[in-house]
Amino acid sequence: MANAKGTEDNLMEKIVALSKRRGFVYPGSEIYGGLANSYEYGPVGAELKRNIQNEWWKTFIHGRSDMVGLDSSIILHPKVWEASGHVSGFSDAMIECKKCHTRTRADHLIENHFADRQESVSVEGKQEAELDAIIAENAIKCPVCGSFDWTPVRKFNLLFETHVGIVPEAQSKVYLRGETAQGIFVAFKNIIDSTRVRMPFGVGQLGKSFRNEITKGNFIFRTLEFEQAEIEYFFDPETTDWKGLFEGWKRDMEAFITGALGVRKENLRWREHGDEERSFYSKRTEDLEYRFPFGFKELWGLAYRTDYDLNQHMKSSGVDLSYTDPATGRKFVPHVIEPAVGINRLLAMVMLDAYTEDGDRTYLRLKPAIAPYKAAVFPLLANKPALVERARAIYGGLRTRFPVAWDDRGNIGKRYYAQDEIGTPFCITIDFGTLGESADPSEKGTVTVRDRDTGAQERIPEAELGEYLHGKIYR
C-alpha cells in the first residue's frame, strides 16, 4: 500500500476523494445533506462491485462440485431471528454524551482513545460495567465536545425493525436480515429434498444485509447496509475432520484475495478469536485481516459453528432438519463451517491496495479481470470525423466482448489521467496511422495500445485487438 508520494496517513482521504471524483462511491442521499453510514455506488463502483461478486460466485459456487447457491429473502419470519439469538443477543455497547448527545460505540471510544496515545487496546468481549470502568479510570472525554459526562454503557440491538401489513392495527413486526446465513439454515431441508447434494457440501449466497450500527466512519468499511457473501459448509463430524476442513477454507480464502482479486499477501494476516471474543457456540473462529490505513481489521471471518443453528431452528420450528446418510441410513444434524465476508469491504480493500502514485501520475493497479472497464477507446482528435468514425467502429466491436469506455474529451493526456484513476488497464488510440495517413505505411490498420501500469505503448493490428486484450486481461 505504500507509494512514492505521501504516506498511509492520508491514503483513506485520497481514496474517498477519488471515489467521488471518478464515480466509484458517493455519499448517500447527498442532495439532502447525506445519511450517516450510507453510500451509493456510482457507474464505475457498481461495475467493480459486481466484478468482485462475480469472481466470488465463479470461484466458490461454479468452481466447486460440492457447492450450490441460494438467494433467500431479505425479510424472514421474525421467529427466525428469535431462534438464532439475534433478537436477544445481537447487540453492541453504546454510550451517549449527556452534553452534546453524541452516541458512539463504547469499544470504539476506548480503542480510539488509546490509539491516539499510540497504544493498542482490545476490549472485545467485555461487559458494560467493565467498559464503564475503563472509561472512568482513563477519564475518556467526548471526541465531539470534549466533556466528560457520559450515560452508563448500554446494549442496543443491531437489527432493523419494520412492519408488514396494510392496515396499521394489523401490522406485524419483522426484521431486515442482519446476516445472510440464517436464510441458508432455514432453507436447508428444501435444499436437501430438492437437489442431489451429498455430505460434505456447501450452500453460498450473495445479498444485502442490514445492521443498525453506530460506526467510526472509515468510509465503506462498516455501513448500515452491505453486500454479504456467506457460505455454510455442512459436514458429518463423525466422518470428516473439521480441522482439516477449516485449514482448507483458510487456504481457499487467502488464495481468492491474492489470486482472483490481486491483493498483496504482505497486507494480510490471520487472527484467532480468544475465548471472550468467540461466540459461545463456536469451537474456533479466525479472521483474515487486511492492513487498512486505520490498522489491521477484519476482512473475512471463518467460524466452526458446530450444529448450533440447525438445532436452534429445529427446536423453534418443530421441523426435522437432520440429514440421512444415503449410504448408511444414519441420521444426524450436520455441523457447519462458515466463511463470511462483506463485498463492500472487499471493494475498499481492492481500491486501497491498488492505489499507486508514481511521480505526478496516480493510478489504480487493479487486476484487469476485475477492473470496471477493460479498455478505453479514443480518437486522437475529436474534431476529425474520419478518426471518430473509425474509433466508434472499433469501440462498438470491442463492446461485444468487454466492458469498454469511450472518451473523446480534452487531450490524450487528460484522457489517460482519467482512465488511470479508474484503473482501466488498456487505452486504445485511433490516429492518422490507423487511417494510413502517416509517414509510416506499416501503421495502416493498426492502433496504439497503452499499458496502464508501465505506460508502454505498442501498435496492434485492428483485427488482432480483441484476442490481444483477452490474453492480457484473463491471462
C-alpha positions in Angstrom: 0.0 0.0 0.0 3.0 2.3 0.3 3.5 4.7 -2.5 6.2 7.0 -3.8 4.4 10.1 -2.7 2.6 10.7 0.5 2.0 8.3 3.4 -0.6 5.9 4.6 -1.9 8.6 7.0 -3.9 10.3 4.3 -4.4 7.4 2.0 -8.1 7.0 3.0 -8.7 10.7 2.3 -7.3 10.2 -1.2 -9.4 7.1 -1.8 -12.6 8.9 -0.6 -11.8 11.9 -2.9 -11.0 9.7 -5.9 -14.1 7.6 -5.3 -16.4 10.6 -5.6 -14.4 12.3 -8.4 -14.4 9.2 -10.6 -17.7 7.7 -9.8 -16.8 4.8 -7.5 -18.7 5.7 -4.3 -20.9 8.7 -3.4 -22.2 9.8 0.0 -25.8 8.5 0.4 -28.7 11.0 -0.2 -26.1 13.8 -0.6 -28.6 16.4 -2.0 -30.5 16.2 1.3 -27.4 16.5 3.4 -26.4 12.9 3.4 -27.3 9.9 5.7 -24.7 8.7 8.1 -23.1 5.4 7.2 -24.9 5.2 3.9 -23.2 5.2 0.5 -24.2 4.9 -3.2 -22.0 3.1 -5.8 -21.5 5.1 -9.0 -21.1 3.9 -12.5 -17.6 2.5 -12.1 -18.1 1.5 -8.5 -21.1 -0.6 -9.4 -19.0 -2.3 -12.1 -16.2 -3.0 -9.7 -18.5 -4.3 -7.0 -20.3 -6.6 -9.5 -17.0 -7.9 -10.8 -15.9 -8.8 -7.3 -19.3 -10.5 -6.7 -18.9 -12.4 -9.9 -15.4 -13.6 -9.1 -16.6 -14.8 -5.7 -19.6 -16.7 -7.3 -17.4 -18.1 -10.0 -14.7 -19.3 -7.5 -16.9 -20.7 -4.7 -20.1 -21.8 -6.4 -19.4 -22.5 -10.0 -15.8 -23.5 -9.4 -16.6 -26.3 -6.9 -18.5 -29.5 -7.4 -19.5 -29.5 -3.7 -21.3 -26.2 -3.7 -24.8 -24.9 -4.6 -26.2 -21.3 -4.5 -29.2 -19.7 -2.8 -31.0 -16.4 -2.9 -33.1 -16.2 0.2 -35.5 -13.4 1.3 -34.3 -10.2 3.0 -37.4 -10.3 5.2 -37.7 -13.6 7.0 -40.3 -14.8 9.6 -39.5 -13.0 12.9 -39.1 -16.3 14.7 -36.0 -17.0 12.6 -34.2 -14.2 14.4 -35.6 -15.2 17.8 -34.4 -18.8 17.3 -31.0 -17.7 16.1 -30.5 -15.4 19.1 -30.3 -12.2 17.2 -33.4 -10.6 18.9 -31.9 -11.1 22.3 -28.2 -11.1 21.7 -27.3 -9.3 18.5 -26.2 -6.0 20.1 -23.4 -3.5 20.6 -22.5 -1.5 23.7 -23.4 2.2 23.2 -22.6 5.3 25.3 -24.0 8.8 24.9 -22.5 12.2 25.9 -25.0 14.0 28.2 -23.9 17.4 27.0 -23.9 17.1 23.2 -25.8 13.9 22.9 -23.2 12.2 20.6 -23.7 8.5 20.6 -20.9 6.1 19.9 -19.9 2.6 20.5 -18.1 2.2 23.8 -15.4 -0.1 22.4 -14.7 2.4 19.6 -14.4 5.3 22.1 -11.9 3.4 24.2 -9.9 2.0 21.3 -9.6 5.4 19.7 -8.6 7.0 23.0 -5.6 4.6 23.3 -4.8 4.7 19.6 -4.3 8.5 19.9 -1.7 7.6 22.5 0.0 5.1 20.2 -1.3 2.2 22.4 -3.2 -0.8 21.2 -6.0 -2.0 23.4 -8.7 -4.5 22.7 -11.9 -4.6 24.7 -13.6 -7.5 22.8 -16.0 -9.5 25.0 -16.0 -7.1 27.9 -19.3 -6.4 29.7 -21.0 -3.0 30.1 -19.7 -2.5 33.6 -16.1 -3.2 32.6 -16.4 -0.7 29.7 -17.8 1.9 32.1 -14.8 1.3 34.5 -12.2 1.7 31.7 -13.8 5.0 30.5 -14.0 6.3 34.1 -10.4 5.2 35.1 -9.0 6.9 32.0 -11.3 9.9 32.1 -12.0 9.5 28.4 -13.7 12.6 27.0 -16.3 13.1 24.3 -14.5 13.4 21.0 -17.0 16.0 19.8 -17.5 18.5 22.6 -14.6 17.5 25.0 -16.8 17.0 28.0 -16.6 14.0 30.4 -20.2 13.4 31.2 -21.4 10.0 29.9 -24.5 7.9 30.3 -23.8 4.4 31.5 -22.9 2.0 28.7 -25.9 0.1 27.5 -26.7 -2.5 24.8 -28.7 -1.7 21.7 -29.9 -4.2 19.2 -28.5 -4.1 15.6 -31.5 -5.5 13.8 -33.6 -3.1 11.7 -37.3 -3.3 12.5 -40.1 -2.9 10.0 -43.7 -3.9 9.7 -45.7 -6.0 7.2 -49.4 -5.5 6.6 -51.6 -2.7 5.1 -53.9 -1.8 8.0 -51.8 -0.2 10.8 -53.6 -2.0 13.6 -53.0 -5.4 11.9 -49.3 -4.9 11.1 -46.7 -7.3 12.4 -43.2 -6.5 13.4 -40.5 -8.1 11.2 -36.8 -7.5 10.8 -34.5 -6.8 7.9 -31.9 -9.6 7.9 -28.8 -9.0 9.9 -26.9 -11.7 8.0 -27.5 -14.0 5.0 -26.6 -17.1 7.0 -29.9 -17.7 8.6 -31.7 -17.9 5.2 -29.4 -20.8 4.4 -30.3 -22.7 7.6 -34.0 -22.1 7.1 -33.8 -23.4 3.5 -31.7 -26.4 4.5 -34.5 -29.0 4.3 -35.7 -27.7 1.0 -32.2 -27.9 -0.4 -31.5 -31.5 0.5 -35.0 -32.5 -0.5 -34.9 -30.9 -4.0 -31.3 -31.5 -5.0 -28.9 -34.4 -5.0 -26.3 -32.9 -2.7 -24.3 -35.3 -0.6 -22.2 -34.5 2.6 -20.0 -32.7 2.8 -21.4 -29.8 0.7 -21.8 -26.1 1.0 -24.5 -23.5 0.3 -23.5 -20.0 -0.6 -25.3 -16.8 -1.2 -24.7 -13.2 -2.0 -27.1 -10.4 -0.9 -27.9 -7.4 1.2 -27.7 -7.5 5.0 -28.6 -4.6 7.3 -27.2 -3.6 10.7 -28.3 -0.5 12.7 -24.8 0.3 13.7 -23.0 3.3 15.1 -19.7 3.3 13.3 -16.3 5.1 13.4 -16.7 6.2 9.8 -13.8 4.8 7.8 -15.7 5.2 4.6 -17.4 1.9 3.4 -15.7 -0.3 5.9 -18.8 -0.6 8.0 -22.2 0.7 6.8 -25.9 0.3 7.6 -26.5 -1.9 4.6 -23.9 -4.0 2.8 -23.5 -6.9 0.3 -22.6 -10.1 2.2 -21.1 -13.3 0.7 -21.6 -16.2 3.1 -21.2 -19.9 2.9 -22.4 -22.6 5.2 -20.4 -25.8 4.6 -22.2 -28.8 6.0 -20.4 -32.0 7.1 -20.7 -35.1 9.2 -18.5 -34.6 12.3 -18.1 -38.3 12.7 -16.6 -38.9 9.3 -15.0 -35.6 8.4 -12.1 -33.9 10.3 -13.3 -30.3 10.9 -9.7 -29.1 11.5 -8.7 -30.2 8.0 -11.8 -28.5 6.5 -11.0 -25.3 8.5 -7.5 -25.2 7.2 -8.6 -25.9 3.7 -11.0 -22.9 3.8 -8.3 -20.7 5.1 -6.1 -21.6 2.1 -9.0 -21.0 -0.3 -10.0 -17.7 1.2 -6.5 -16.3 1.1 -5.9 -17.6 -2.4 -9.1 -15.8 -3.6 -7.8 -12.5 -2.2 -4.3 -12.7 -3.6 -5.3 -14.5 -6.8 -8.7 -13.5 -8.1 -8.5 -10.0 -6.6 -4.8 -9.5 -7.0 -4.1 -8.1 -3.4 -0.6 -8.3 -2.0 -0.1 -11.1 0.5 2.0 -8.9 2.8 -1.0 -6.8 3.6 -2.9 -9.9 5.0 -2.7 -11.8 8.3 -4.8 -14.3 10.3 -6.0 -13.6 13.8 -7.7 -16.2 16.0 -10.5 -15.1 18.4 -9.9 -15.5 22.1 -12.4 -17.2 24.4 -14.0 -13.8 25.4 -14.5 -12.7 21.8 -15.6 -16.0 20.2 -19.3 -16.8 20.1 -20.3 -19.4 22.7 -21.4 -21.9 20.0 -18.1 -21.6 18.0 -15.3 -24.1 18.6 -12.9 -21.9 16.5 -13.1 -18.5 14.8 -10.4 -16.8 12.9 -10.4 -13.5 10.9 -8.4 -12.9 7.8 -7.4 -9.3 8.3 -6.2 -6.6 5.9 -3.9 -3.8 6.7 -6.2 -0.8 6.3 -4.9 2.7 6.8 -6.5 2.6 10.3 -4.8 -0.7 11.2 -5.3 -4.4 10.6 -9.0 -5.1 10.6 -11.4 -8.0 9.9 -11.9 -8.7 6.2 -13.2 -12.2 6.1 -14.4 -14.3 9.1 -14.2 -18.1 9.3 -16.1 -19.9 12.1 -16.8 -23.5 13.0 -20.4 -23.1 14.2 -21.0 -26.8 15.1 -24.7 -27.8 14.8 -25.9 -24.8 16.8 -28.0 -23.1 14.1 -29.8 -26.1 12.7 -30.6 -27.3 16.3 -32.0 -23.9 17.2 -34.3 -23.8 14.2 -35.4 -27.5 14.8 -36.4 -26.6 18.4 -38.1 -23.4 17.4 -40.0 -24.6 14.3 -40.6 -28.3 15.2 -39.3 -29.3 11.8 -36.7 -32.0 11.5 -33.6 -30.5 9.9 -31.4 -33.6 10.2 -29.7 -35.3 7.3 -29.9 -39.0 6.5 -26.7 -40.6 5.0 -27.9 -42.4 1.9 -25.1 -45.0 2.2 -25.5 -46.0 5.8 -29.0 -44.7 6.7 -27.6 -42.9 9.7 -29.4 -39.8 10.7 -27.6 -36.8 12.2 -27.6 -33.0 12.5 -24.8 -31.7 10.3 -22.1 -29.3 11.6 -21.1 -26.2 9.6 -18.0 -24.2 8.9 -18.8 -20.6 7.8 -16.7 -18.3 5.7 -18.4 -14.8 5.7 -17.3 -11.6 4.0 -18.6 -8.2 3.1 -18.3 -7.4 -0.6 -18.2 -3.6 0.3 -15.2 -4.3 2.5 -13.5 -6.2 -0.3 -14.1 -3.3 -2.6 -12.5 -0.9 -0.2 -9.5 -3.2 0.2 -9.0 -3.7 -3.5 -9.0 0.1 -4.1 -6.6 0.8 -1.2 -4.3 -2.0 -2.3 -4.3 -0.8 -5.9 -3.8 2.9 -5.2 -0.4 3.9 -6.7 1.4 7.2 -7.0 4.3 7.4 -9.4 5.7 10.9 -9.7 2.8 13.0 -10.9 0.8 10.1 -12.0 -1.9 8.4 -9.9 -3.5 5.1 -11.0 -5.3 2.1 -9.6 -3.3 -1.0 -10.2 -6.4 -3.2 -10.4 -6.2 -6.7 -11.7 -7.5 -6.4 -15.3 -10.2 -9.1 -14.8 -11.9 -7.1 -12.1 -11.3 -3.5 -13.5 -14.6 -1.7 -14.2 -13.5 -1.2 -17.8 -11.1 -3.5 -19.6 -10.1 -0.8 -22.1 -10.9 2.7 -23.2 -11.1 3.8 -26.9 -10.0 7.3 -28.0 -10.0 9.1 -31.4 -6.8 11.1 -31.4 -8.7 14.2 -32.3 -12.5 14.6 -31.6 -12.8 17.2 -34.5 -11.7 14.8 -37.2 -14.8 12.8 -38.4 -12.7 10.1 -40.1 -10.9 9.4 -36.8 -14.1 9.5 -34.8 -15.9 7.1 -37.2 -13.1 4.6 -37.2 -12.8 4.8 -33.4 -16.5 4.3 -33.0 -16.4 1.2 -35.1 -13.6 -0.3 -33.1 -15.4 0.7 -29.8 -18.6 -1.0 -31.0 -16.8 -4.2 -31.9 -14.9 -4.5 -28.6 -18.1 -3.8 -26.6 -19.5 -7.1 -27.7 -16.7 -8.8 -25.8 -15.6 -6.5 -22.9 -16.9 -3.5 -20.9 -15.2 -0.7 -22.8 -15.2 3.1 -22.2 -15.4 5.8 -24.8 -13.7 9.2 -24.3 -13.2 12.0 -26.8 -13.0 14.9 -24.4 -9.9 17.0 -23.9 -6.4 16.0 -25.0 -5.0 12.5 -24.8 -3.0 13.2 -21.6 -6.2 14.1 -19.7 -7.9 11.0 -21.1 -5.1 8.8 -19.9 -5.2 10.5 -16.5 -8.9 9.9 -16.0 -8.6 6.2 -17.1 -5.6 5.6 -14.9 -7.6 6.8 -11.9 -10.4 4.3 -12.5 -7.9 1.5 -13.2 -8.6 0.9 -16.9 -5.7 -1.4 -17.9 -5.5 -0.5 -21.6 -6.1 2.7 -23.6 -6.6 2.4 -27.4 -5.9 5.4 -29.6 -7.0 5.6 -33.2 -4.7 8.0 -35.0 -3.8 9.0 -38.6 -1.5 6.0 -38.8 -4.6 3.8 -38.4 -6.1 5.5 -41.4 -2.9 5.1 -43.4 -2.2 8.8 -43.4 1.1 8.8 -41.5 4.6 8.8 -42.9 5.0 5.1 -41.9 2.9 2.9 -44.2 3.2 -0.1 -41.8 1.0 1.7 -39.3 -2.1 1.4 -41.6 -4.8 -0.7 -39.9 -3.1 -0.6 -36.5 -3.9 1.2 -33.3 -1.8 2.3 -30.4 -2.4 0.4 -27.1 -1.1 1.9 -23.9 -0.5 -0.2 -20.8 -1.8 1.4 -17.6 0.9 0.1 -15.2 4.0 0.7 -17.4 2.9 3.4 -19.6 4.4 1.5 -22.5 2.7 1.8 -26.0 2.7 -0.6 -28.9 0.9 -0.8 -32.2 -1.5 -3.7 -32.6 -3.4 -4.6 -35.8 -7.2 -3.9 -35.5 -8.0 -7.5 -36.5 -6.0 -8.8 -33.6 -7.1 -6.3 -30.9 -9.8 -8.5 -29.4 -7.6 -11.5 -28.9 -4.7 -9.4 -27.7 -6.9 -7.8 -25.0 -8.4 -11.1 -24.0 -4.9 -12.6 -23.5 -3.8 -9.7 -21.4 -6.9 -9.4 -19.3 -7.5 -13.1 -18.5 -4.0 -14.5 -18.5 
